[in-house]
Amino acid sequence: MKLFPDAASRKRFMKTGLPVLLGIAWMPIIGLLIISIIGKPIGALIGLPVTIGITAFMTILFTILLLRFFNRVAQKIKSES
């Protein structure tokens, strides 16, 4: 049993599904980076529950921005060749 029955479904997955999987895979790493940089100062000022909410929002936002940036770079590289 093949995962993708034809080449068109494979290309469709590569265009839409793969960036989503990349974002999900990198989200914990980005979250740890954000928490380590700004988590302690914000936590000392506001408290733990609000800090978790702020860092979760920033993690999702930063991941989306990085995926959009990588998509634009890939489109530029693709258009040049």
mmCIF file of the N, C-alpha and C atoms, coordinates in Angstrom:
data_MODEL
# 
_entry.id   MODEL 
# 
loop_
_atom_site.group_PDB 
_atom_site.id 
_atom_site.type_symbol 
_atom_site.label_atom_id 
_atom_site.label_alt_id 
_atom_site.label_comp_id 
_atom_site.label_asym_id 
_atom_site.label_entity_id 
_atom_site.label_seq_id 
_atom_site.pdbx_PDB_ins_code 
_atom_site.Cartn_x 
_atom_site.Cartn_y 
_atom_site.Cartn_z 
_atom_site.occupancy 
_atom_site.B_iso_or_equiv 
_atom_site.pdbx_formal_charge 
_atom_site.auth_seq_id 
_atom_site.auth_comp_id 
_atom_site.auth_asym_id 
_atom_site.auth_atom_id 
_atom_site.pdbx_PDB_model_num 
ATOM 1   N N  . MET A 1 1  ? 0.843  -1.185 0.000   1.00 0.00 ? 1  MET A N  1 
ATOM 2   C CA . MET A 1 1  ? 0.000  0.000  0.000   1.00 0.00 ? 1  MET A CA 1 
ATOM 3   C C  . MET A 1 1  ? 0.884  1.243  0.000   1.00 0.00 ? 1  MET A C  1 
ATOM 4   N N  . LYS A 1 2  ? 0.687  2.076  -0.961  1.00 0.00 ? 2  LYS A N  1 
ATOM 5   C CA . LYS A 1 2  ? 1.457  3.308  -1.049  1.00 0.00 ? 2  LYS A CA 1 
ATOM 6   C C  . LYS A 1 2  ? 0.787  4.405  -0.230  1.00 0.00 ? 2  LYS A C  1 
ATOM 7   N N  . LEU A 1 3  ? 1.597  5.305  0.257   1.00 0.00 ? 3  LEU A N  1 
ATOM 8   C CA . LEU A 1 3  ? 1.060  6.441  1.000   1.00 0.00 ? 3  LEU A CA 1 
ATOM 9   C C  . LEU A 1 3  ? 0.361  7.433  0.069   1.00 0.00 ? 3  LEU A C  1 
ATOM 10  N N  . PHE A 1 4  ? 0.963  7.651  -1.090  1.00 0.00 ? 4  PHE A N  1 
ATOM 11  C CA . PHE A 1 4  ? 0.375  8.546  -2.090  1.00 0.00 ? 4  PHE A CA 1 
ATOM 12  C C  . PHE A 1 4  ? 0.120  7.747  -3.359  1.00 0.00 ? 4  PHE A C  1 
ATOM 13  N N  . PRO A 1 5  ? -1.129 7.633  -3.782  1.00 0.00 ? 5  PRO A N  1 
ATOM 14  C CA . PRO A 1 5  ? -1.426 6.795  -4.948  1.00 0.00 ? 5  PRO A CA 1 
ATOM 15  C C  . PRO A 1 5  ? -0.903 7.349  -6.276  1.00 0.00 ? 5  PRO A C  1 
ATOM 16  N N  . ASP A 1 6  ? -0.789 8.654  -6.401  1.00 0.00 ? 6  ASP A N  1 
ATOM 17  C CA . ASP A 1 6  ? -0.293 9.221  -7.652  1.00 0.00 ? 6  ASP A CA 1 
ATOM 18  C C  . ASP A 1 6  ? 0.617  10.413 -7.363  1.00 0.00 ? 6  ASP A C  1 
ATOM 19  N N  . ALA A 1 7  ? 1.267  10.880 -8.408  1.00 0.00 ? 7  ALA A N  1 
ATOM 20  C CA . ALA A 1 7  ? 2.232  11.978 -8.255  1.00 0.00 ? 7  ALA A CA 1 
ATOM 21  C C  . ALA A 1 7  ? 1.556  13.296 -7.898  1.00 0.00 ? 7  ALA A C  1 
ATOM 22  N N  . ALA A 1 8  ? 0.335  13.499 -8.361  1.00 0.00 ? 8  ALA A N  1 
ATOM 23  C CA . ALA A 1 8  ? -0.363 14.760 -8.069  1.00 0.00 ? 8  ALA A CA 1 
ATOM 24  C C  . ALA A 1 8  ? -0.672 14.904 -6.586  1.00 0.00 ? 8  ALA A C  1 
ATOM 25  N N  . SER A 1 9  ? -1.090 13.816 -5.948  1.00 0.00 ? 9  SER A N  1 
ATOM 26  C CA . SER A 1 9  ? -1.377 13.899 -4.504  1.00 0.00 ? 9  SER A CA 1 
ATOM 27  C C  . SER A 1 9  ? -0.097 14.101 -3.702  1.00 0.00 ? 9  SER A C  1 
ATOM 28  N N  . ARG A 1 10 ? 1.005  13.536 -4.167  1.00 0.00 ? 10 ARG A N  1 
ATOM 29  C CA . ARG A 1 10 ? 2.290  13.739 -3.495  1.00 0.00 ? 10 ARG A CA 1 
ATOM 30  C C  . ARG A 1 10 ? 2.717  15.202 -3.593  1.00 0.00 ? 10 ARG A C  1 
ATOM 31  N N  . LYS A 1 11 ? 2.580  15.808 -4.766  1.00 0.00 ? 11 LYS A N  1 
ATOM 32  C CA . LYS A 1 11 ? 2.937  17.219 -4.935  1.00 0.00 ? 11 LYS A CA 1 
ATOM 33  C C  . LYS A 1 11 ? 2.025  18.123 -4.115  1.00 0.00 ? 11 LYS A C  1 
ATOM 34  N N  . ARG A 1 12 ? 0.751  17.782 -4.057  1.00 0.00 ? 12 ARG A N  1 
ATOM 35  C CA . ARG A 1 12 ? -0.198 18.569 -3.271  1.00 0.00 ? 12 ARG A CA 1 
ATOM 36  C C  . ARG A 1 12 ? 0.170  18.519 -1.787  1.00 0.00 ? 12 ARG A C  1 
ATOM 37  N N  . PHE A 1 13 ? 0.579  17.335 -1.313  1.00 0.00 ? 13 PHE A N  1 
ATOM 38  C CA . PHE A 1 13 ? 1.008  17.222 0.086   1.00 0.00 ? 13 PHE A CA 1 
ATOM 39  C C  . PHE A 1 13 ? 2.272  18.029 0.331   1.00 0.00 ? 13 PHE A C  1 
ATOM 40  N N  . MET A 1 14 ? 3.207  17.985 -0.597  1.00 0.00 ? 14 MET A N  1 
ATOM 41  C CA . MET A 1 14 ? 4.458  18.715 -0.415  1.00 0.00 ? 14 MET A CA 1 
ATOM 42  C C  . MET A 1 14 ? 4.226  20.225 -0.365  1.00 0.00 ? 14 MET A C  1 
ATOM 43  N N  . LYS A 1 15 ? 3.234  20.719 -1.089  1.00 0.00 ? 15 LYS A N  1 
ATOM 44  C CA . LYS A 1 15 ? 2.966  22.147 -1.094  1.00 0.00 ? 15 LYS A CA 1 
ATOM 45  C C  . LYS A 1 15 ? 2.185  22.608 0.129   1.00 0.00 ? 15 LYS A C  1 
ATOM 46  N N  . THR A 1 16 ? 1.264  21.780 0.619   1.00 0.00 ? 16 THR A N  1 
ATOM 47  C CA . THR A 1 16 ? 0.398  22.225 1.712   1.00 0.00 ? 16 THR A CA 1 
ATOM 48  C C  . THR A 1 16 ? 0.701  21.549 3.041   1.00 0.00 ? 16 THR A C  1 
ATOM 49  N N  . GLY A 1 17 ? 0.894  20.262 3.040   1.00 0.00 ? 17 GLY A N  1 
ATOM 50  C CA . GLY A 1 17 ? 1.039  19.526 4.288   1.00 0.00 ? 17 GLY A CA 1 
ATOM 51  C C  . GLY A 1 17 ? 2.410  19.589 4.910   1.00 0.00 ? 17 GLY A C  1 
ATOM 52  N N  . LEU A 1 18 ? 3.433  19.613 4.083   1.00 0.00 ? 18 LEU A N  1 
ATOM 53  C CA . LEU A 1 18 ? 4.791  19.593 4.613   1.00 0.00 ? 18 LEU A CA 1 
ATOM 54  C C  . LEU A 1 18 ? 5.143  20.842 5.425   1.00 0.00 ? 18 LEU A C  1 
ATOM 55  N N  . PRO A 1 19 ? 4.776  22.059 5.001   1.00 0.00 ? 19 PRO A N  1 
ATOM 56  C CA . PRO A 1 19 ? 5.053  23.222 5.857   1.00 0.00 ? 19 PRO A CA 1 
ATOM 57  C C  . PRO A 1 19 ? 4.333  23.153 7.206   1.00 0.00 ? 19 PRO A C  1 
ATOM 58  N N  . VAL A 1 20 ? 3.153  22.585 7.234   1.00 0.00 ? 20 VAL A N  1 
ATOM 59  C CA . VAL A 1 20 ? 2.426  22.439 8.501   1.00 0.00 ? 20 VAL A CA 1 
ATOM 60  C C  . VAL A 1 20 ? 3.179  21.483 9.415   1.00 0.00 ? 20 VAL A C  1 
ATOM 61  N N  . LEU A 1 21 ? 3.649  20.355 8.867   1.00 0.00 ? 21 LEU A N  1 
ATOM 62  C CA . LEU A 1 21 ? 4.423  19.410 9.671   1.00 0.00 ? 21 LEU A CA 1 
ATOM 63  C C  . LEU A 1 21 ? 5.738  20.021 10.145  1.00 0.00 ? 21 LEU A C  1 
ATOM 64  N N  . LEU A 1 22 ? 6.357  20.821 9.305   1.00 0.00 ? 22 LEU A N  1 
ATOM 65  C CA . LEU A 1 22 ? 7.584  21.509 9.695   1.00 0.00 ? 22 LEU A CA 1 
ATOM 66  C C  . LEU A 1 22 ? 7.327  22.468 10.853  1.00 0.00 ? 22 LEU A C  1 
ATOM 67  N N  . GLY A 1 23 ? 6.233  23.209 10.770  1.00 0.00 ? 23 GLY A N  1 
ATOM 68  C CA . GLY A 1 23 ? 5.886  24.124 11.858  1.00 0.00 ? 23 GLY A CA 1 
ATOM 69  C C  . GLY A 1 23 ? 5.603  23.404 13.160  1.00 0.00 ? 23 GLY A C  1 
ATOM 70  N N  . ILE A 1 24 ? 4.898  22.280 13.080  1.00 0.00 ? 24 ILE A N  1 
ATOM 71  C CA . ILE A 1 24 ? 4.602  21.502 14.281  1.00 0.00 ? 24 ILE A CA 1 
ATOM 72  C C  . ILE A 1 24 ? 5.879  20.926 14.877  1.00 0.00 ? 24 ILE A C  1 
ATOM 73  N N  . ALA A 1 25 ? 6.796  20.498 14.028  1.00 0.00 ? 25 ALA A N  1 
ATOM 74  C CA . ALA A 1 25 ? 8.047  19.921 14.521  1.00 0.00 ? 25 ALA A CA 1 
ATOM 75  C C  . ALA A 1 25 ? 8.949  20.970 15.169  1.00 0.00 ? 25 ALA A C  1 
ATOM 76  N N  . TRP A 1 26 ? 8.964  22.177 14.633  1.00 0.00 ? 26 TRP A N  1 
ATOM 77  C CA . TRP A 1 26 ? 9.841  23.219 15.162  1.00 0.00 ? 26 TRP A CA 1 
ATOM 78  C C  . TRP A 1 26 ? 9.225  24.028 16.287  1.00 0.00 ? 26 TRP A C  1 
ATOM 79  N N  . MET A 1 27 ? 7.927  23.906 16.496  1.00 0.00 ? 27 MET A N  1 
ATOM 80  C CA . MET A 1 27 ? 7.267  24.717 17.512  1.00 0.00 ? 27 MET A CA 1 
ATOM 81  C C  . MET A 1 27 ? 7.816  24.497 18.934  1.00 0.00 ? 27 MET A C  1 
ATOM 82  N N  . PRO A 1 28 ? 8.093  23.268 19.374  1.00 0.00 ? 28 PRO A N  1 
ATOM 83  C CA . PRO A 1 28 ? 8.674  23.126 20.727  1.00 0.00 ? 28 PRO A CA 1 
ATOM 84  C C  . PRO A 1 28 ? 10.053 23.768 20.863  1.00 0.00 ? 28 PRO A C  1 
ATOM 85  N N  . ILE A 1 29 ? 10.848 23.697 19.805  1.00 0.00 ? 29 ILE A N  1 
ATOM 86  C CA . ILE A 1 29 ? 12.184 24.294 19.852  1.00 0.00 ? 29 ILE A CA 1 
ATOM 87  C C  . ILE A 1 29 ? 12.080 25.811 19.931  1.00 0.00 ? 29 ILE A C  1 
ATOM 88  N N  . ILE A 1 30 ? 11.215 26.390 19.123  1.00 0.00 ? 30 ILE A N  1 
ATOM 89  C CA . ILE A 1 30 ? 11.005 27.835 19.155  1.00 0.00 ? 30 ILE A CA 1 
ATOM 90  C C  . ILE A 1 30 ? 10.417 28.255 20.499  1.00 0.00 ? 30 ILE A C  1 
ATOM 91  N N  . GLY A 1 31 ? 9.505  27.457 21.032  1.00 0.00 ? 31 GLY A N  1 
ATOM 92  C CA . GLY A 1 31 ? 8.915  27.756 22.336  1.00 0.00 ? 31 GLY A CA 1 
ATOM 93  C C  . GLY A 1 31 ? 9.951  27.757 23.447  1.00 0.00 ? 31 GLY A C  1 
ATOM 94  N N  . LEU A 1 32 ? 10.847 26.770 23.434  1.00 0.00 ? 32 LEU A N  1 
ATOM 95  C CA . LEU A 1 32 ? 11.910 26.742 24.445  1.00 0.00 ? 32 LEU A CA 1 
ATOM 96  C C  . LEU A 1 32 ? 12.840 27.940 24.311  1.00 0.00 ? 32 LEU A C  1 
ATOM 97  N N  . LEU A 1 33 ? 13.105 28.333 23.094  1.00 0.00 ? 33 LEU A N  1 
ATOM 98  C CA . LEU A 1 33 ? 13.954 29.505 22.875  1.00 0.00 ? 33 LEU A CA 1 
ATOM 99  C C  . LEU A 1 33 ? 13.292 30.773 23.410  1.00 0.00 ? 33 LEU A C  1 
ATOM 100 N N  . ILE A 1 34 ? 12.014 30.944 23.120  1.00 0.00 ? 34 ILE A N  1 
ATOM 101 C CA . ILE A 1 34 ? 11.294 32.132 23.600  1.00 0.00 ? 34 ILE A CA 1 
ATOM 102 C C  . ILE A 1 34 ? 11.181 32.122 25.122  1.00 0.00 ? 34 ILE A C  1 
ATOM 103 N N  . ILE A 1 35 ? 10.870 30.971 25.693  1.00 0.00 ? 35 ILE A N  1 
ATOM 104 C CA . ILE A 1 35 ? 10.757 30.880 27.155  1.00 0.00 ? 35 ILE A CA 1 
ATOM 105 C C  . ILE A 1 35 ? 12.094 31.184 27.826  1.00 0.00 ? 35 ILE A C  1 
ATOM 106 N N  . SER A 1 36 ? 13.189 30.676 27.236  1.00 0.00 ? 36 SER A N  1 
ATOM 107 C CA . SER A 1 36 ? 14.488 30.911 27.864  1.00 0.00 ? 36 SER A CA 1 
ATOM 108 C C  . SER A 1 36 ? 14.926 32.370 27.763  1.00 0.00 ? 36 SER A C  1 
ATOM 109 N N  . ILE A 1 37 ? 14.490 33.058 26.715  1.00 0.00 ? 37 ILE A N  1 
ATOM 110 C CA . ILE A 1 37 ? 14.912 34.454 26.538  1.00 0.00 ? 37 ILE A CA 1 
ATOM 111 C C  . ILE A 1 37 ? 14.039 35.405 27.355  1.00 0.00 ? 37 ILE A C  1 
ATOM 112 N N  . ILE A 1 38 ? 12.714 35.289 27.233  1.00 0.00 ? 38 ILE A N  1 
ATOM 113 C CA . ILE A 1 38 ? 11.852 36.285 27.877  1.00 0.00 ? 38 ILE A CA 1 
ATOM 114 C C  . ILE A 1 38 ? 10.959 35.725 28.973  1.00 0.00 ? 38 ILE A C  1 
ATOM 115 N N  . GLY A 1 39 ? 11.004 34.414 29.195  1.00 0.00 ? 39 GLY A N  1 
ATOM 116 C CA . GLY A 1 39 ? 10.107 33.816 30.179  1.00 0.00 ? 39 GLY A CA 1 
ATOM 117 C C  . GLY A 1 39 ? 10.357 34.253 31.609  1.00 0.00 ? 39 GLY A C  1 
ATOM 118 N N  . LYS A 1 40 ? 11.596 34.278 32.005  1.00 0.00 ? 40 LYS A N  1 
ATOM 119 C CA . LYS A 1 40 ? 11.906 34.633 33.383  1.00 0.00 ? 40 LYS A CA 1 
ATOM 120 C C  . LYS A 1 40 ? 11.596 36.098 33.710  1.00 0.00 ? 40 LYS A C  1 
ATOM 121 N N  . PRO A 1 41 ? 11.982 37.051 32.863  1.00 0.00 ? 41 PRO A N  1 
ATOM 122 C CA . PRO A 1 41 ? 11.624 38.446 33.189  1.00 0.00 ? 41 PRO A CA 1 
ATOM 123 C C  . PRO A 1 41 ? 10.119 38.692 33.201  1.00 0.00 ? 41 PRO A C  1 
ATOM 124 N N  . ILE A 1 42 ? 9.407  38.123 32.231  1.00 0.00 ? 42 ILE A N  1 
ATOM 125 C CA . ILE A 1 42 ? 7.951  38.314 32.215  1.00 0.00 ? 42 ILE A CA 1 
ATOM 126 C C  . ILE A 1 42 ? 7.312  37.593 33.396  1.00 0.00 ? 42 ILE A C  1 
ATOM 127 N N  . GLY A 1 43 ? 7.823  36.410 33.724  1.00 0.00 ? 43 GLY A N  1 
ATOM 128 C CA . GLY A 1 43 ? 7.279  35.649 34.846  1.00 0.00 ? 43 GLY A CA 1 
ATOM 129 C C  . GLY A 1 43 ? 7.443  36.360 36.170  1.00 0.00 ? 43 GLY A C  1 
ATOM 130 N N  . ALA A 1 44 ? 8.551  37.067 36.321  1.00 0.00 ? 44 ALA A N  1 
ATOM 131 C CA . ALA A 1 44 ? 8.778  37.804 37.561  1.00 0.00 ? 44 ALA A CA 1 
ATOM 132 C C  . ALA A 1 44 ? 7.852  39.016 37.670  1.00 0.00 ? 44 ALA A C  1 
ATOM 133 N N  . LEU A 1 45 ? 7.478  39.583 36.533  1.00 0.00 ? 45 LEU A N  1 
ATOM 134 C CA . LEU A 1 45 ? 6.632  40.774 36.543  1.00 0.00 ? 45 LEU A CA 1 
ATOM 135 C C  . LEU A 1 45 ? 5.140  40.441 36.641  1.00 0.00 ? 45 LEU A C  1 
ATOM 136 N N  . ILE A 1 46 ? 4.683  39.451 35.900  1.00 0.00 ? 46 ILE A N  1 
ATOM 137 C CA . ILE A 1 46 ? 3.244  39.227 35.783  1.00 0.00 ? 46 ILE A CA 1 
ATOM 138 C C  . ILE A 1 46 ? 2.762  37.968 36.497  1.00 0.00 ? 46 ILE A C  1 
ATOM 139 N N  . GLY A 1 47 ? 3.525  36.916 36.471  1.00 0.00 ? 47 GLY A N  1 
ATOM 140 C CA . GLY A 1 47 ? 3.084  35.662 37.063  1.00 0.00 ? 47 GLY A CA 1 
ATOM 141 C C  . GLY A 1 47 ? 3.110  34.536 36.045  1.00 0.00 ? 47 GLY A C  1 
ATOM 142 N N  . LEU A 1 48 ? 3.056  33.314 36.533  1.00 0.00 ? 48 LEU A N  1 
ATOM 143 C CA . LEU A 1 48 ? 3.235  32.150 35.679  1.00 0.00 ? 48 LEU A CA 1 
ATOM 144 C C  . LEU A 1 48 ? 2.114  31.922 34.667  1.00 0.00 ? 48 LEU A C  1 
ATOM 145 N N  . PRO A 1 49 ? 0.841  31.948 35.039  1.00 0.00 ? 49 PRO A N  1 
ATOM 146 C CA . PRO A 1 49 ? -0.196 31.648 34.024  1.00 0.00 ? 49 PRO A CA 1 
ATOM 147 C C  . PRO A 1 49 ? -0.215 32.632 32.851  1.00 0.00 ? 49 PRO A C  1 
ATOM 148 N N  . VAL A 1 50 ? -0.041 33.889 33.125  1.00 0.00 ? 50 VAL A N  1 
ATOM 149 C CA . VAL A 1 50 ? -0.031 34.885 32.052  1.00 0.00 ? 50 VAL A CA 1 
ATOM 150 C C  . VAL A 1 50 ? 1.218  34.715 31.196  1.00 0.00 ? 50 VAL A C  1 
ATOM 151 N N  . THR A 1 51 ? 2.340  34.378 31.830  1.00 0.00 ? 51 THR A N  1 
ATOM 152 C CA . THR A 1 51 ? 3.584  34.157 31.099  1.00 0.00 ? 51 THR A CA 1 
ATOM 153 C C  . THR A 1 51 ? 3.448  32.992 30.132  1.00 0.00 ? 51 THR A C  1 
ATOM 154 N N  . ILE A 1 52 ? 2.801  31.926 30.564  1.00 0.00 ? 52 ILE A N  1 
ATOM 155 C CA . ILE A 1 52 ? 2.589  30.773 29.693  1.00 0.00 ? 52 ILE A CA 1 
ATOM 156 C C  . ILE A 1 52 ? 1.730  31.171 28.498  1.00 0.00 ? 52 ILE A C  1 
ATOM 157 N N  . GLY A 1 53 ? 0.696  31.945 28.725  1.00 0.00 ? 53 GLY A N  1 
ATOM 158 C CA . GLY A 1 53 ? -0.150 32.400 27.627  1.00 0.00 ? 53 GLY A CA 1 
ATOM 159 C C  . GLY A 1 53 ? 0.588  33.285 26.647  1.00 0.00 ? 53 GLY A C  1 
ATOM 160 N N  . ILE A 1 54 ? 1.373  34.207 27.168  1.00 0.00 ? 54 ILE A N  1 
ATOM 161 C CA . ILE A 1 54 ? 2.127  35.124 26.311  1.00 0.00 ? 54 ILE A CA 1 
ATOM 162 C C  . ILE A 1 54 ? 3.170  34.364 25.496  1.00 0.00 ? 54 ILE A C  1 
ATOM 163 N N  . THR A 1 55 ? 3.907  33.467 26.134  1.00 0.00 ? 55 THR A N  1 
ATOM 164 C CA . THR A 1 55 ? 4.929  32.724 25.399  1.00 0.00 ? 55 THR A CA 1 
ATOM 165 C C  . THR A 1 55 ? 4.302  31.762 24.388  1.00 0.00 ? 55 THR A C  1 
ATOM 166 N N  . ALA A 1 56 ? 3.154  31.187 24.699  1.00 0.00 ? 56 ALA A N  1 
ATOM 167 C CA . ALA A 1 56 ? 2.481  30.307 23.735  1.00 0.00 ? 56 ALA A CA 1 
ATOM 168 C C  . ALA A 1 56 ? 2.032  31.112 22.516  1.00 0.00 ? 56 ALA A C  1 
ATOM 169 N N  . PHE A 1 57 ? 1.466  32.281 22.745  1.00 0.00 ? 57 PHE A N  1 
ATOM 170 C CA . PHE A 1 57 ? 1.049  33.142 21.635  1.00 0.00 ? 57 PHE A CA 1 
ATOM 171 C C  . PHE A 1 57 ? 2.247  33.566 20.797  1.00 0.00 ? 57 PHE A C  1 
ATOM 172 N N  . MET A 1 58 ? 3.326  33.962 21.457  1.00 0.00 ? 58 MET A N  1 
ATOM 173 C CA . MET A 1 58 ? 4.522  34.381 20.729  1.00 0.00 ? 58 MET A CA 1 
ATOM 174 C C  . MET A 1 58 ? 5.141  33.219 19.956  1.00 0.00 ? 58 MET A C  1 
ATOM 175 N N  . THR A 1 59 ? 5.093  32.022 20.510  1.00 0.00 ? 59 THR A N  1 
ATOM 176 C CA . THR A 1 59 ? 5.629  30.846 19.823  1.00 0.00 ? 59 THR A CA 1 
ATOM 177 C C  . THR A 1 59 ? 4.844  30.561 18.551  1.00 0.00 ? 59 THR A C  1 
ATOM 178 N N  . ILE A 1 60 ? 3.530  30.585 18.641  1.00 0.00 ? 60 ILE A N  1 
ATOM 179 C CA . ILE A 1 60 ? 2.693  30.339 17.462  1.00 0.00 ? 60 ILE A CA 1 
ATOM 180 C C  . ILE A 1 60 ? 2.918  31.429 16.418  1.00 0.00 ? 60 ILE A C  1 
ATOM 181 N N  . LEU A 1 61 ? 2.955  32.677 16.845  1.00 0.00 ? 61 LEU A N  1 
ATOM 182 C CA . LEU A 1 61 ? 3.162  33.797 15.931  1.00 0.00 ? 61 LEU A CA 1 
ATOM 183 C C  . LEU A 1 61 ? 4.523  33.721 15.250  1.00 0.00 ? 61 LEU A C  1 
ATOM 184 N N  . PHE A 1 62 ? 5.564  33.457 16.018  1.00 0.00 ? 62 PHE A N  1 
ATOM 185 C CA . PHE A 1 62 ? 6.915  33.384 15.467  1.00 0.00 ? 62 PHE A CA 1 
ATOM 186 C C  . PHE A 1 62 ? 7.057  32.208 14.505  1.00 0.00 ? 62 PHE A C  1 
ATOM 187 N N  . THR A 1 63 ? 6.424  31.081 14.808  1.00 0.00 ? 63 THR A N  1 
ATOM 188 C CA . THR A 1 63 ? 6.467  29.923 13.919  1.00 0.00 ? 63 THR A CA 1 
ATOM 189 C C  . THR A 1 63 ? 5.779  30.238 12.592  1.00 0.00 ? 63 THR A C  1 
ATOM 190 N N  . ILE A 1 64 ? 4.630  30.888 12.655  1.00 0.00 ? 64 ILE A N  1 
ATOM 191 C CA . ILE A 1 64 ? 3.915  31.260 11.431  1.00 0.00 ? 64 ILE A CA 1 
ATOM 192 C C  . ILE A 1 64 ? 4.746  32.237 10.605  1.00 0.00 ? 64 ILE A C  1 
ATOM 193 N N  . LEU A 1 65 ? 5.363  33.204 11.267  1.00 0.00 ? 65 LEU A N  1 
ATOM 194 C CA . LEU A 1 65 ? 6.196  34.172 10.545  1.00 0.00 ? 65 LEU A CA 1 
ATOM 195 C C  . LEU A 1 65 ? 7.408  33.504 9.893   1.00 0.00 ? 65 LEU A C  1 
ATOM 196 N N  . LEU A 1 66 ? 8.032  32.572 10.589  1.00 0.00 ? 66 LEU A N  1 
ATOM 197 C CA . LEU A 1 66 ? 9.170  31.862 10.003  1.00 0.00 ? 66 LEU A CA 1 
ATOM 198 C C  . LEU A 1 66 ? 8.743  31.015 8.807   1.00 0.00 ? 66 LEU A C  1 
ATOM 199 N N  . LEU A 1 67 ? 7.606  30.346 8.905   1.00 0.00 ? 67 LEU A N  1 
ATOM 200 C CA . LEU A 1 67 ? 7.126  29.543 7.781   1.00 0.00 ? 67 LEU A CA 1 
ATOM 201 C C  . LEU A 1 67 ? 6.809  30.422 6.575   1.00 0.00 ? 67 LEU A C  1 
ATOM 202 N N  . ARG A 1 68 ? 6.216  31.573 6.804   1.00 0.00 ? 68 ARG A N  1 
ATOM 203 C CA . ARG A 1 68 ? 5.947  32.498 5.694   1.00 0.00 ? 68 ARG A CA 1 
ATOM 204 C C  . ARG A 1 68 ? 7.249  33.008 5.073   1.00 0.00 ? 68 ARG A C  1 
ATOM 205 N N  . PHE A 1 69 ? 8.234  33.301 5.916   1.00 0.00 ? 69 PHE A N  1 
ATOM 206 C CA . PHE A 1 69 ? 9.531  33.752 5.416   1.00 0.00 ? 69 PHE A CA 1 
ATOM 207 C C  . PHE A 1 69 ? 10.194 32.668 4.567   1.00 0.00 ? 69 PHE A C  1 
ATOM 208 N N  . PHE A 1 70 ? 10.217 31.436 5.062   1.00 0.00 ? 70 PHE A N  1 
ATOM 209 C CA . PHE A 1 70 ? 10.817 30.341 4.308   1.00 0.00 ? 70 PHE A CA 1 
ATOM 210 C C  . PHE A 1 70 ? 10.058 30.082 3.014   1.00 0.00 ? 70 PHE A C  1 
ATOM 211 N N  . ASN A 1 71 ? 8.752  30.255 3.031   1.00 0.00 ? 71 ASN A N  1 
ATOM 212 C CA . ASN A 1 71 ? 7.956  30.073 1.820   1.00 0.00 ? 71 ASN A CA 1 
ATOM 213 C C  . ASN A 1 71 ? 8.313  31.132 0.781   1.00 0.00 ? 71 ASN A C  1 
ATOM 214 N N  . ARG A 1 72 ? 8.483  32.364 1.204   1.00 0.00 ? 72 ARG A N  1 
ATOM 215 C CA . ARG A 1 72 ? 8.863  33.441 0.274   1.00 0.00 ? 72 ARG A CA 1 
ATOM 216 C C  . ARG A 1 72 ? 10.254 33.205 -0.301  1.00 0.00 ? 72 ARG A C  1 
ATOM 217 N N  . VAL A 1 73 ? 11.192 32.775 0.546   1.00 0.00 ? 73 VAL A N  1 
ATOM 218 C CA . VAL A 1 73 ? 12.541 32.486 0.060   1.00 0.00 ? 73 VAL A CA 1 
ATOM 219 C C  . VAL A 1 73 ? 12.499 31.338 -0.945  1.00 0.00 ? 73 VAL A C  1 
ATOM 220 N N  . ALA A 1 74 ? 11.720 30.315 -0.659  1.00 0.00 ? 74 ALA A N  1 
ATOM 221 C CA . ALA A 1 74 ? 11.609 29.180 -1.581  1.00 0.00 ? 74 ALA A CA 1 
ATOM 222 C C  . ALA A 1 74 ? 10.990 29.610 -2.900  1.00 0.00 ? 74 ALA A C  1 
ATOM 223 N N  . GLN A 1 75 ? 9.999  30.495 -2.859  1.00 0.00 ? 75 GLN A N  1 
ATOM 224 C CA . GLN A 1 75 ? 9.389  30.978 -4.096  1.00 0.00 ? 75 GLN A CA 1 
ATOM 225 C C  . GLN A 1 75 ? 10.384 31.792 -4.923  1.00 0.00 ? 75 GLN A C  1 
ATOM 226 N N  . LYS A 1 76 ? 11.229 32.598 -4.257  1.00 0.00 ? 76 LYS A N  1 
ATOM 227 C CA . LYS A 1 76 ? 12.241 33.365 -4.975  1.00 0.00 ? 76 LYS A CA 1 
ATOM 228 C C  . LYS A 1 76 ? 13.270 32.456 -5.622  1.00 0.00 ? 76 LYS A C  1 
ATOM 229 N N  . ILE A 1 77 ? 13.703 31.432 -4.881  1.00 0.00 ? 77 ILE A N  1 
ATOM 230 C CA . ILE A 1 77 ? 14.661 30.484 -5.419  1.00 0.00 ? 77 ILE A CA 1 
ATOM 231 C C  . ILE A 1 77 ? 14.042 29.714 -6.588  1.00 0.00 ? 77 ILE A C  1 
ATOM 232 N N  . LYS A 1 78 ? 12.781 29.343 -6.441  1.00 0.00 ? 78 LYS A N  1 
ATOM 233 C CA . LYS A 1 78 ? 12.095 28.594 -7.487  1.00 0.00 ? 78 LYS A CA 1 
ATOM 234 C C  . LYS A 1 78 ? 11.915 29.437 -8.749  1.00 0.00 ? 78 LYS A C  1 
ATOM 235 N N  . SER A 1 79 ? 11.625 30.720 -8.581  1.00 0.00 ? 79 SER A N  1 
ATOM 236 C CA . SER A 1 79 ? 11.415 31.581 -9.743  1.00 0.00 ? 79 SER A CA 1 
ATOM 237 C C  . SER A 1 79 ? 12.728 31.907 -10.470 1.00 0.00 ? 79 SER A C  1 
ATOM 238 N N  . GLU A 1 80 ? 13.846 31.894 -9.755  1.00 0.00 ? 80 GLU A N  1 
ATOM 239 C CA . GLU A 1 80 ? 15.141 32.169 -10.370 1.00 0.00 ? 80 GLU A CA 1 
ATOM 240 C C  . GLU A 1 80 ? 15.608 31.023 -11.241 1.00 0.00 ? 80 GLU A C  1 
ATOM 241 N N  . SER A 1 81 ? 15.268 29.806 -10.883 1.00 0.00 ? 81 SER A N  1 
ATOM 242 C CA . SER A 1 81 ? 15.761 28.652 -11.658 1.00 0.00 ? 81 SER A CA 1 
ATOM 243 C C  . SER A 1 81 ? 14.833 28.217 -12.742 1.00 0.00 ? 81 SER A C  1 
# 
